[in-house]
Amino acid sequence: MRNPGRGHGNLVIIGSKPIMNYVVACLTLFNSGVETVYIRARGRHISKAIDSIELLRRIFIKDATVKNIEIGTDVLTRDDGEKANVSTIEILLSPF
């Protein structure tokens, strides 16, 4: 996947925190004047990324639109040396 948000402050990486943390992070970025936010997740956190975006769109920013979705696979090396494929998603979100 690309690294469009690196260094620009418009990237939210979804992990194991509660969904509202990521919604608030997106709201904070949009309120600070950022025009687009990249939301990135992989593996089991992909569904949490989608839930975060839907919560943001249905409750907080009703005009928010998904501009682009990229899916892919990261190849990780486990502790035992085996390779593991992990699905990834990156969603470009705009408040208008």
N, CA, C and O atoms as a Tinker XYZ file with bonds, in Angstrom:
   384  protein
     1  N      0.829000   -1.180000    0.000000    73     2
     2  CA     0.000000    0.000000    0.000000    64     1     3
     3  C      0.871000    1.240000    0.000000    63     2     4     5
     4  O      2.029000    1.221000    0.417000    81     3
     5  N      0.290000    2.291000   -0.470000    73     3     6
     6  CA     1.011000    3.557000   -0.501000    64     5     7
     7  C      1.141000    4.120000    0.908000    63     6     8     9
     8  O      0.543000    3.598000    1.849000    81     7
     9  N      1.911000    5.171000    1.047000    73     7    10
    10  CA     2.041000    5.878000    2.313000    64     9    11
    11  C      1.645000    7.335000    2.130000    63    10    12    13
    12  O      2.466000    8.217000    2.379000    81    11
    13  N      0.407000    7.625000    1.700000    73    11    14
    14  CA     0.044000    9.000000    1.398000    64    13    15
    15  C     -0.059000    9.869000    2.630000    63    14    16    17
    16  O      0.190000   11.072000    2.553000    81    15
    17  N     -0.416000    9.302000    3.753000    73    15    18
    18  CA    -0.637000   10.105000    4.935000    64    17    19
    19  C      0.605000   10.324000    5.764000    63    18    20    21
    20  O      0.602000   11.160000    6.668000    81    19
    21  N      1.649000    9.608000    5.486000    73    19    22
    22  CA     2.856000    9.715000    6.295000    64    21    23
    23  C      3.426000   11.126000    6.216000    63    22    24    25
    24  O      3.703000   11.642000    5.134000    81    23
    25  N      3.592000   11.736000    7.381000    73    23    26
    26  CA     4.182000   13.059000    7.437000    64    25    27
    27  C      3.205000   14.185000    7.182000    63    26    28    29
    28  O      3.554000   15.354000    7.346000    81    27
    29  N      1.985000   13.856000    6.782000    73    27    30
    30  CA     1.011000   14.900000    6.501000    64    29    31
    31  C     -0.027000   15.015000    7.608000    63    30    32    33
    32  O     -0.803000   15.971000    7.623000    81    31
    33  N     -0.057000   14.080000    8.519000    73    31    34
    34  CA    -0.972000   14.168000    9.640000    64    33    35
    35  C     -2.416000   13.862000    9.304000    63    34    36    37
    36  O     -3.308000   14.198000   10.083000    81    35
    37  N     -2.674000   13.233000    8.167000    73    35    38
    38  CA    -4.061000   12.917000    7.821000    64    37    39
    39  C     -4.285000   11.412000    7.714000    63    38    40    41
    40  O     -5.104000   10.961000    6.913000    81    39
    41  N     -3.574000   10.646000    8.503000    73    39    42
    42  CA    -3.680000    9.192000    8.484000    64    41    43
    43  C     -4.145000    8.692000    9.850000    63    42    44    45
    44  O     -3.572000    9.042000   10.881000    81    43
    45  N     -5.195000    7.868000    9.839000    73    43    46
    46  CA    -5.674000    7.218000   11.059000    64    45    47
    47  C     -5.483000    5.722000   10.857000    63    46    48    49
    48  O     -6.051000    5.134000    9.936000    81    47
    49  N     -4.684000    5.114000   11.718000    73    47    50
    50  CA    -4.437000    3.676000   11.633000    64    49    51
    51  C     -5.307000    2.986000   12.675000    63    50    52    53
    52  O     -5.201000    3.255000   13.872000    81    51
    53  N     -6.160000    2.097000   12.203000    73    51    54
    54  CA    -7.103000    1.411000   13.077000    64    53    55
    55  C     -6.401000    0.241000   13.763000    63    54    56    57
    56  O     -5.710000   -0.551000   13.122000    81    55
    57  N     -6.592000    0.151000   15.076000    73    55    58
    58  CA    -5.994000   -0.926000   15.855000    64    57    59
    59  C     -6.982000   -1.485000   16.852000    63    58    60    61
    60  O     -8.140000   -1.730000   16.513000    81    59
    61  N     -6.537000   -1.688000   18.075000    73    59    62
    62  CA    -7.366000   -2.373000   19.067000    64    61    63
    63  C     -8.100000   -1.435000   20.024000    63    62    64    65
    64  O     -8.745000   -1.906000   20.961000    81    63
    65  N     -8.019000   -0.135000   19.815000    73    63    66
    66  CA    -8.736000    0.812000   20.676000    64    65    67
    67  C    -10.228000    0.799000   20.340000    63    66    68    69
    68  O    -10.625000    0.260000   19.307000    81    67
    69  N    -11.052000    1.388000   21.205000    73    67    70
    70  CA   -12.492000    1.457000   20.912000    64    69    71
    71  C    -12.782000    2.283000   19.654000    63    70    72    73
    72  O    -12.023000    3.187000   19.304000    81    71
    73  N    -13.879000    1.961000   18.991000    73    71    74
    74  CA   -14.241000    2.615000   17.732000    64    73    75
    75  C    -14.337000    4.126000   17.884000    63    74    76    77
    76  O    -13.895000    4.862000   17.001000    81    75
    77  N    -14.901000    4.600000   18.982000    73    75    78
    78  CA   -15.082000    6.046000   19.157000    64    77    79
    79  C    -13.754000    6.794000   19.151000    63    78    80    81
    80  O    -13.723000    7.963000   18.766000    81    79
    81  N    -12.671000    6.170000   19.558000    73    79    82
    82  CA   -11.363000    6.830000   19.506000    64    81    83
    83  C    -11.004000    7.201000   18.070000    63    82    84    85
    84  O    -10.463000    8.279000   17.826000    81    83
    85  N    -11.298000    6.325000   17.127000    73    83    86
    86  CA   -10.973000    6.571000   15.728000    64    85    87
    87  C    -11.937000    7.570000   15.106000    63    86    88    89
    88  O    -11.545000    8.362000   14.249000    81    87
    89  N    -13.195000    7.539000   15.532000    73    87    90
    90  CA   -14.171000    8.528000   15.062000    64    89    91
    91  C    -13.746000    9.920000   15.521000    63    90    92    93
    92  O    -13.766000   10.866000   14.734000    81    91
    93  N    -13.367000   10.047000   16.781000    73    91    94
    94  CA   -12.918000   11.334000   17.316000    64    93    95
    95  C    -11.638000   11.791000   16.621000    63    94    96    97
    96  O    -11.465000   12.984000   16.372000    81    95
    97  N    -10.749000   10.868000   16.308000    73    95    98
    98  CA    -9.519000   11.229000   15.590000    64    97    99
    99  C     -9.853000   11.819000   14.222000    63    98   100   101
   100  O     -9.258000   12.818000   13.817000    81    99
   101  N    -10.794000   11.213000   13.511000    73    99   102
   102  CA   -11.209000   11.737000   12.201000    64   101   103
   103  C    -11.870000   13.097000   12.348000    63   102   104   105
   104  O    -11.576000   14.016000   11.583000    81   103
   105  N    -12.765000   13.237000   13.330000    73   103   106
   106  CA   -13.424000   14.521000   13.561000    64   105   107
   107  C    -12.410000   15.612000   13.872000    63   106   108   109
   108  O    -12.525000   16.730000   13.371000    81   107
   109  N    -11.429000   15.294000   14.689000    73   107   110
   110  CA   -10.391000   16.262000   15.045000    64   109   111
   111  C     -9.607000   16.699000   13.813000    63   110   112   113
   112  O     -9.312000   17.884000   13.650000    81   111
   113  N     -9.269000   15.750000   12.950000    73   111   114
   114  CA    -8.539000   16.094000   11.728000    64   113   115
   115  C     -9.381000   16.983000   10.819000    63   114   116   117
   116  O     -8.883000   17.980000   10.295000    81   115
   117  N    -10.645000   16.632000   10.628000    73   115   118
   118  CA   -11.508000   17.449000    9.772000    64   117   119
   119  C    -11.708000   18.843000   10.357000    63   118   120   121
   120  O    -11.712000   19.823000    9.613000    81   119
   121  N    -11.873000   18.950000   11.674000    73   119   122
   122  CA   -12.054000   20.255000   12.315000    64   121   123
   123  C    -10.794000   21.103000   12.272000    63   122   124   125
   124  O    -10.870000   22.326000   12.384000    81   123
   125  N     -9.637000   20.471000   12.111000    73   123   126
   126  CA    -8.384000   21.230000   12.027000    64   125   127
   127  C     -8.108000   21.723000   10.610000    63   126   128   129
   128  O     -7.104000   22.393000   10.369000    81   127
   129  N     -8.993000   21.395000    9.674000    73   127   130
   130  CA    -8.855000   21.914000    8.318000    64   129   131
   131  C     -8.360000   20.927000    7.286000    63   130   132   133
   132  O     -8.189000   21.296000    6.124000    81   131
   133  N     -8.122000   19.685000    7.670000    73   131   134
   134  CA    -7.675000   18.672000    6.719000    64   133   135
   135  C     -8.830000   18.350000    5.776000    63   134   136   137
   136  O     -9.959000   18.147000    6.223000    81   135
   137  N     -8.554000   18.303000    4.474000    73   135   138
   138  CA    -9.615000   18.072000    3.490000    64   137   139
   139  C     -9.930000   16.600000    3.286000    63   138   140   141
   140  O    -11.062000   16.255000    2.945000    81   139
   141  N     -8.955000   15.729000    3.488000    73   139   142
   142  CA    -9.180000   14.290000    3.352000    64   141   143
   143  C     -8.439000   13.554000    4.462000    63   142   144   145
   144  O     -7.405000   14.008000    4.953000    81   143
   145  N     -8.990000   12.413000    4.841000    73   143   146
   146  CA    -8.370000   11.567000    5.859000    64   145   147
   147  C     -8.236000   10.165000    5.288000    63   146   148   149
   148  O     -9.188000    9.621000    4.727000    81   147
   149  N     -7.060000    9.586000    5.433000    73   147   150
   150  CA    -6.826000    8.197000    5.057000    64   149   151
   151  C     -7.021000    7.339000    6.296000    63   150   152   153
   152  O     -6.437000    7.608000    7.346000    81   151
   153  N     -7.841000    6.311000    6.172000    73   151   154
   154  CA    -8.065000    5.375000    7.260000    64   153   155
   155  C     -7.501000    4.035000    6.815000    63   154   156   157
   156  O     -7.901000    3.491000    5.786000    81   155
   157  N     -6.579000    3.516000    7.592000    73   155   158
   158  CA    -5.877000    2.287000    7.208000    64   157   159
   159  C     -6.061000    1.229000    8.289000    63   158   160   161
   160  O     -5.982000    1.518000    9.483000    81   159
   161  N     -6.309000   -0.003000    7.845000    73   159   162
   162  CA    -6.449000   -1.127000    8.778000    64   161   163
   163  C     -5.983000   -2.394000    8.089000    63   162   164   165
   164  O     -5.906000   -2.459000    6.862000    81   163
   165  N     -5.674000   -3.399000    8.893000    73   163   166
   166  CA    -5.338000   -4.697000    8.320000    64   165   167
   167  C     -5.836000   -5.804000    9.233000    63   166   168   169
   168  O     -6.018000   -5.623000   10.437000    81   167
   169  N     -6.047000   -6.954000    8.613000    73   167   170
   170  CA    -6.493000   -8.122000    9.362000    64   169   171
   171  C     -7.859000   -7.945000    9.990000    63   170   172   173
   172  O     -8.791000   -7.437000    9.366000    81   171
   173  N     -7.957000   -8.371000   11.231000    73   171   174
   174  CA    -9.254000   -8.350000   11.917000    64   173   175
   175  C     -9.758000   -6.942000   12.211000    63   174   176   177
   176  O    -10.915000   -6.775000   12.594000    81   175
   177  N     -8.919000   -5.929000   12.040000    73   175   178
   178  CA    -9.325000   -4.553000   12.316000    64   177   179
   179  C    -10.018000   -3.890000   11.124000    63   178   180   181
   180  O    -10.475000   -2.752000   11.235000    81   179
   181  N    -10.100000   -4.577000   10.000000    73   179   182
   182  CA   -10.759000   -4.016000    8.818000    64   181   183
   183  C    -12.225000   -3.717000    9.116000    63   182   184   185
   184  O    -12.726000   -2.662000    8.728000    81   183
   185  N    -12.909000   -4.612000    9.787000    73   183   186
   186  CA   -14.324000   -4.370000   10.091000    64   185   187
   187  C    -14.489000   -3.183000   11.034000    63   186   188   189
   188  O    -15.486000   -2.465000   10.956000    81   187
   189  N    -13.527000   -2.972000   11.919000    73   187   190
   190  CA   -13.585000   -1.827000   12.821000    64   189   191
   191  C    -13.392000   -0.521000   12.050000    63   190   192   193
   192  O    -13.989000    0.497000   12.401000    81   191
   193  N    -12.572000   -0.540000   11.014000    73   191   194
   194  CA   -12.388000    0.649000   10.176000    64   193   195
   195  C    -13.698000    1.014000    9.490000    63   194   196   197
   196  O    -14.078000    2.184000    9.448000    81   195
   197  N    -14.382000    0.017000    8.957000    73   195   198
   198  CA   -15.647000    0.263000    8.277000    64   197   199
   199  C    -16.701000    0.736000    9.271000    63   198   200   201
   200  O    -17.463000    1.653000    8.967000    81   199
   201  N    -16.758000    0.133000   10.441000    73   199   202
   202  CA   -17.702000    0.571000   11.467000    64   201   203
   203  C    -17.433000    2.015000   11.878000    63   202   204   205
   204  O    -18.373000    2.782000   12.088000    81   203
   205  N    -16.166000    2.392000   11.995000    73   203   206
   206  CA   -15.808000    3.762000   12.366000    64   205   207
   207  C    -16.290000    4.758000   11.323000    63   206   208   209
   208  O    -16.836000    5.808000   11.662000    81   207
   209  N    -16.087000    4.428000   10.061000    73   207   210
   210  CA   -16.512000    5.321000    8.984000    64   209   211
   211  C    -18.029000    5.433000    8.946000    63   210   212   213
   212  O    -18.562000    6.531000    8.788000    81   211
   213  N    -18.723000    4.327000    9.087000    73   211   214
   214  CA   -20.189000    4.366000    9.060000    64   213   215
   215  C    -20.745000    5.159000   10.238000    63   214   216   217
   216  O    -21.714000    5.900000   10.073000    81   215
   217  N    -20.161000    5.020000   11.402000    73   215   218
   218  CA   -20.581000    5.802000   12.561000    64   217   219
   219  C    -20.344000    7.287000   12.313000    63   218   220   221
   220  O    -21.202000    8.115000   12.620000    81   219
   221  N    -19.207000    7.618000   11.769000    73   219   222
   222  CA   -18.881000    9.005000   11.444000    64   221   223
   223  C    -19.874000    9.575000   10.439000    63   222   224   225
   224  O    -20.341000   10.702000   10.599000    81   223
   225  N    -20.199000    8.803000    9.402000    73   223   226
   226  CA   -21.101000    9.268000    8.344000    64   225   227
   227  C    -22.554000    9.353000    8.801000    63   226   228   229
   228  O    -23.271000   10.263000    8.385000    81   227
   229  N    -22.996000    8.441000    9.633000    73   227   230
   230  CA   -24.409000    8.411000   10.019000    64   229   231
   231  C    -24.752000    9.375000   11.150000    63   230   232   233
   232  O    -25.886000    9.845000   11.232000    81   231
   233  N    -23.796000    9.677000   12.019000    73   231   234
   234  CA   -24.098000   10.491000   13.195000    64   233   235
   235  C    -23.447000   11.870000   13.158000    63   234   236   237
   236  O    -24.106000   12.865000   13.460000    81   235
   237  N    -22.174000   11.949000   12.797000    73   235   238
   238  CA   -21.440000   13.196000   12.971000    64   237   239
   239  C    -21.332000   14.040000   11.706000    63   238   240   241
   240  O    -21.638000   15.232000   11.743000    81   239
   241  N    -20.911000   13.462000   10.601000    73   239   242
   242  CA   -20.734000   14.219000    9.352000    64   241   243
   243  C    -21.559000   13.519000    8.275000    63   242   244   245
   244  O    -21.076000   12.616000    7.592000    81   243
   245  N    -22.794000   13.946000    8.139000    73   243   246
   246  CA   -23.718000   13.259000    7.226000    64   245   247
   247  C    -23.321000   13.398000    5.759000    63   246   248   249
   248  O    -23.702000   12.563000    4.939000    81   247
   249  N    -22.564000   14.437000    5.414000    73   247   250
   250  CA   -22.142000   14.645000    4.025000    64   249   251
   251  C    -20.811000   13.975000    3.704000    63   250   252   253
   252  O    -20.324000   14.092000    2.579000    81   251
   253  N    -20.219000   13.284000    4.655000    73   251   254
   254  CA   -18.920000   12.641000    4.419000    64   253   255
   255  C    -19.046000   11.601000    3.310000    63   254   256   257
   256  O    -20.021000   10.852000    3.243000    81   255
   257  N    -18.042000   11.574000    2.450000    73   255   258
   258  CA   -18.063000   10.627000    1.336000    64   257   259
   259  C    -16.758000    9.840000    1.291000    63   258   260   261
   260  O    -15.692000   10.334000    1.658000    81   259
   261  N    -16.879000    8.621000    0.835000    73   259   262
   262  CA   -15.708000    7.778000    0.609000    64   261   263
   263  C    -15.230000    8.060000   -0.808000    63   262   264   265
   264  O    -15.950000    7.794000   -1.771000    81   263
   265  N    -14.029000    8.594000   -0.941000    73   263   266
   266  CA   -13.485000    8.966000   -2.246000    64   265   267
   267  C    -12.771000    7.810000   -2.937000    63   266   268   269
   268  O    -12.792000    7.708000   -4.164000    81   267
   269  N    -12.144000    6.944000   -2.154000    73   267   270
   270  CA   -11.378000    5.848000   -2.746000    64   269   271
   271  C    -11.201000    4.733000   -1.716000    63   270   272   273
   272  O    -11.109000    4.985000   -0.515000    81   271
   273  N    -11.156000    3.510000   -2.207000    73   271   274
   274  CA   -10.874000    2.351000   -1.357000    64   273   275
   275  C     -9.815000    1.514000   -2.057000    63   274   276   277
   276  O     -9.959000    1.161000   -3.227000    81   275
   277  N     -8.751000    1.202000   -1.329000    73   275   278
   278  CA    -7.705000    0.323000   -1.853000    64   277   279
   279  C     -7.594000   -0.886000   -0.941000    63   278   280   281
   280  O     -7.551000   -0.755000    0.282000    81   279
   281  N     -7.550000   -2.057000   -1.546000    73   279   282
   282  CA    -7.355000   -3.275000   -0.768000    64   281   283
   283  C     -6.074000   -3.951000   -1.235000    63   282   284   285
   284  O     -5.646000   -3.785000   -2.378000    81   283
   285  N     -5.480000   -4.704000   -0.346000    73   283   286
   286  CA    -4.242000   -5.387000   -0.702000    64   285   287
   287  C     -3.888000   -6.437000    0.332000    63   286   288   289
   288  O     -4.687000   -6.786000    1.201000    81   287
   289  N     -2.678000   -6.924000    0.212000    73   287   290
   290  CA    -2.180000   -7.957000    1.112000    64   289   291
   291  C     -0.765000   -7.606000    1.539000    63   290   292   293
   292  O      0.082000   -7.290000    0.703000    81   291
   293  N     -0.512000   -7.662000    2.834000    73   291   294
   294  CA     0.839000   -7.534000    3.376000    64   293   295
   295  C      1.340000   -8.936000    3.699000    63   294   296   297
   296  O      0.593000   -9.762000    4.224000    81   295
   297  N      2.590000   -9.200000    3.390000    73   295   298
   298  CA     3.198000  -10.484000    3.736000    64   297   299
   299  C      4.064000  -10.256000    4.970000    63   298   300   301
   300  O      5.040000   -9.508000    4.930000    81   299
   301  N      3.694000  -10.908000    6.059000    73   299   302
   302  CA     4.416000  -10.769000    7.316000    64   301   303
   303  C      5.170000  -12.052000    7.622000    63   302   304   305
   304  O      4.757000  -13.140000    7.219000    81   303
   305  N      6.274000  -11.916000    8.335000    73   303   306
   306  CA     7.028000  -13.081000    8.781000    64   305   307
   307  C      6.722000  -13.314000   10.254000    63   306   308   309
   308  O      6.941000  -12.437000   11.090000    81   307
   309  N      6.222000  -14.487000   10.559000    73   307   310
   310  CA     5.891000  -14.836000   11.939000    64   309   311
   311  C      7.158000  -15.113000   12.737000    63   310   312   313
   312  O      8.261000  -15.161000   12.194000    81   311
   313  N      6.969000  -15.295000   14.040000    73   311   314
   314  CA     8.099000  -15.603000   14.925000    64   313   315
   315  C      8.770000  -16.917000   14.558000    63   314   316   317
   316  O      9.977000  -17.076000   14.743000    81   315
   317  N      7.983000  -17.868000   14.033000    73   315   318
   318  CA     8.553000  -19.165000   13.671000    64   317   319
   319  C      9.172000  -19.166000   12.272000    63   318   320   321
   320  O      9.609000  -20.210000   11.790000    81   319
   321  N      9.210000  -17.999000   11.619000    73   319   322
   322  CA     9.844000  -17.878000   10.312000    64   321   323
   323  C      8.912000  -18.072000    9.134000    63   322   324   325
   324  O      9.307000  -17.826000    7.994000    81   323
   325  N      7.696000  -18.504000    9.377000    73   323   326
   326  CA     6.740000  -18.715000    8.284000    64   325   327
   327  C      6.153000  -17.389000    7.826000    63   326   328   329
   328  O      6.068000  -16.431000    8.594000    81   327
   329  N      5.754000  -17.353000    6.574000    73   327   330
   330  CA     5.135000  -16.160000    6.001000    64   329   331
   331  C      3.625000  -16.225000    6.215000    63   330   332   333
   332  O      3.023000  -17.297000    6.147000    81   331
   333  N      3.023000  -15.072000    6.473000    73   331   334
   334  CA     1.572000  -14.992000    6.651000    64   333   335
   335  C      1.045000  -13.833000    5.815000    63   334   336   337
   336  O      1.605000  -12.737000    5.841000    81   335
   337  N     -0.019000  -14.075000    5.084000    73   335   338
   338  CA    -0.674000  -13.027000    4.312000    64   337   339
   339  C     -1.741000  -12.364000    5.179000    63   338   340   341
   340  O     -2.567000  -13.040000    5.792000    81   339
   341  N     -1.710000  -11.031000    5.220000    73   339   342
   342  CA    -2.682000  -10.273000    5.998000    64   341   343
   343  C     -3.348000   -9.270000    5.066000    63   342   344   345
   344  O     -2.672000   -8.482000    4.406000    81   343
   345  N     -4.671000   -9.301000    5.016000    73   343   346
   346  CA    -5.418000   -8.371000    4.173000    64   345   347
   347  C     -5.305000   -6.957000    4.726000    63   346   348   349
   348  O     -5.235000   -6.758000    5.939000    81   347
   349  N     -5.288000   -5.970000    3.821000    73   347   350
   350  CA    -5.216000   -4.569000    4.214000    64   349   351
   351  C     -6.276000   -3.776000    3.468000    63   350   352   353
   352  O     -6.723000   -4.166000    2.389000    81   351
   353  N     -6.670000   -2.653000    4.063000    73   351   354
   354  CA    -7.598000   -1.741000    3.410000    64   353   355
   355  C     -7.179000   -0.319000    3.746000    63   354   356   357
   356  O     -6.738000   -0.031000    4.859000    81   355
   357  N     -7.322000    0.556000    2.774000    73   355   358
   358  CA    -7.061000    1.975000    2.979000    64   357   359
   359  C     -8.215000    2.732000    2.345000    63   358   360   361
   360  O     -8.504000    2.565000    1.160000    81   359
   361  N     -8.870000    3.560000    3.136000    73   359   362
   362  CA   -10.062000    4.269000    2.693000    64   361   363
   363  C     -9.793000    5.762000    2.765000    63   362   364   365
   364  O     -9.338000    6.272000    3.789000    81   363
   365  N    -10.077000    6.458000    1.673000    73   363   366
   366  CA    -9.924000    7.911000    1.613000    64   365   367
   367  C    -11.282000    8.531000    1.880000    63   366   368   369
   368  O    -12.241000    8.280000    1.150000    81   367
   369  N    -11.364000    9.339000    2.922000    73   367   370
   370  CA   -12.625000    9.923000    3.367000    64   369   371
   371  C    -12.563000   11.437000    3.273000    63   370   372   373
   372  O    -11.559000   12.051000    3.635000    81   371
   373  N    -13.642000   12.034000    2.786000    73   371   374
   374  CA   -13.744000   13.484000    2.664000    64   373   375
   375  C    -14.997000   13.951000    3.398000    63   374   376   377
   376  O    -16.013000   13.256000    3.367000    81   375
   377  N    -14.955000   15.113000    4.060000    73   375   378
   378  CA   -16.137000   15.572000    4.803000    64   377   379
   379  C    -17.242000   16.132000    3.910000    63   378   380   381
   380  O    -18.319000   16.461000    4.409000    81   379
   381  N    -17.006000   16.247000    2.617000    73   379   382
   382  CA   -18.035000   16.793000    1.706000    64   381   383
   383  C    -18.031000   16.075000    0.393000    63   382   384
   384  O    -18.826000   16.399000   -0.490000    81   383
